[in-house]
Amino acid sequence: MLEISPTLLLILATALMLVTLVLTFIPILPGPLMPWAVGIVYGLLTGWQRVTPLAAIIMTLLMLVGVTADYWRPLLGAKTTGMGCRTSLGSFAGGFIGTFLIPIPLLGTVIGLIAGALLMELAQFGDLKKAMGAGRAALKQFVVGYALTIAISVGIFVVYLISIFSTW
């Protein structure tokens, strides 16, 4: 079996962690899941000596909050945005399609999700003013969700670093 030095393994894990943080900026990727996976795999490979079990638990809790945010975050304010279920689905579909039709990072996603919300709202109610409100609401939800995803991913990285430095 190939044996890797602990220092090289640490360097590789930290480099991968940094790469996953950069990838977190691509909206379609599961942000917090990627740095979490790197931290957990590194912990497993090192017998939990550098990434402690407590750090793994904290990283796991952060990851769970992050990957489930799209389900619980709307409960905290979905009714105040004025977007119904169909409009939210239209926004999601538009964002997904926009990501691929306009392959400029973030721009295609944002244009698509706003267009999806606008089109769905117009199709349902035929009211341009209401549709514009739904477009603004879709943008606001995206920005809040995007910021949360990035913050949680950075949080996982910080927990990883604290664990690494505290076990030095």
Secondary structure, DSSP 8 states (H G I E B T S, - for coil): -----HHHHHHHHHHHHHHHHHHTTSTTS-TTHHHHHHHHHHHHHTTTSSS-HHHHHHHHHHHHHHHHHHHHGGGGTHHHHT--HHHHHHHHHHHHHHHHHS-STTHHHHHHHHHHHHHHHHHHH--HHHHHHHHHHHHHHHHHHHHHHHHHHHHHHHHHHHHHHHT-
